[in-house]
Amino acid sequence: MTRKKRTAILISGRGSNMRSLVEAARAPDYPAEIALVASNRPDAEGVAWAIDQGVPTVIIDHKAYPSRADFERALQSALDTNGIELVALAGFMRLMTPDFVEYWRDRMLNIHPSLLPSFKGLNTHERAIAAGVRIAGCTVHFVRAEMDEGPIIAQAAVPVLSGDTAETLAARILKVEHRVYPAALRLVAAGEARLDGEKVLISSDVSEPDTLFAPTI
Ligand code: GAR
């Protein structure tokens, strides 16, 4: 295997997706290493877990900076100091400036709990239920300047059941998020996910198809 890609995970809260990435990256053959966790919220639940696990962790409180660009300068400096090559947004709830997004073009991933391009933004699960869709899911994609937009790397689908609430649907989707995000980061870090225009081509066949399309979980 070639050298592991130094990856930063950006969080704002609970950090359960961060946790799944950190745990996956412990496998000797995983092509990314989690070299940094950065949180824009000092009180994010995930921060304590990351520190406890011995993962280098920084808090860059966006409220301490006069502008979005100033915040991003501090973030970029932490990424540079730690030699970061890939960035994984995991419940990171700050919009990035186009300059920052452009700098990290095709090297920054995000996970969103819907089958994009449907249901971007907040209250995703409520809106999916209100729309009456039968299938929901999650998407890992390369980040572009528009929120929850960009070339799709991996998706997983789950059923929407009658009687679902936003909470029950979110919990069902979160389970597959925890499998899809490590699978998607693996593809990118291994150089197996390549851009063809704004579409992602996977150079090897996906080795775990049930991970990416898991209708019954
Ligand atoms: C996850 O469900 C993630 O998909 C979502 O926030 C949650 C974070 O949970 N992200 C977005 O909605 C991005 N638009 P976590 O902190 O436990 O990973």
Boltz pocket constraint, residues with backbone or C-beta under 6 A from the ligand:
constraints:
  - pocket:
      binder: B
      contacts: [[A, 11], [A, 13], [A, 14], [A, 15], [A, 16], [A, 17], [A, 18], [A, 90], [A, 91], [A, 92], [A, 111], [A, 112], [A, 113], [A, 121], [A, 148], [A, 174], [A, 177]]
      max_distance: 6.0
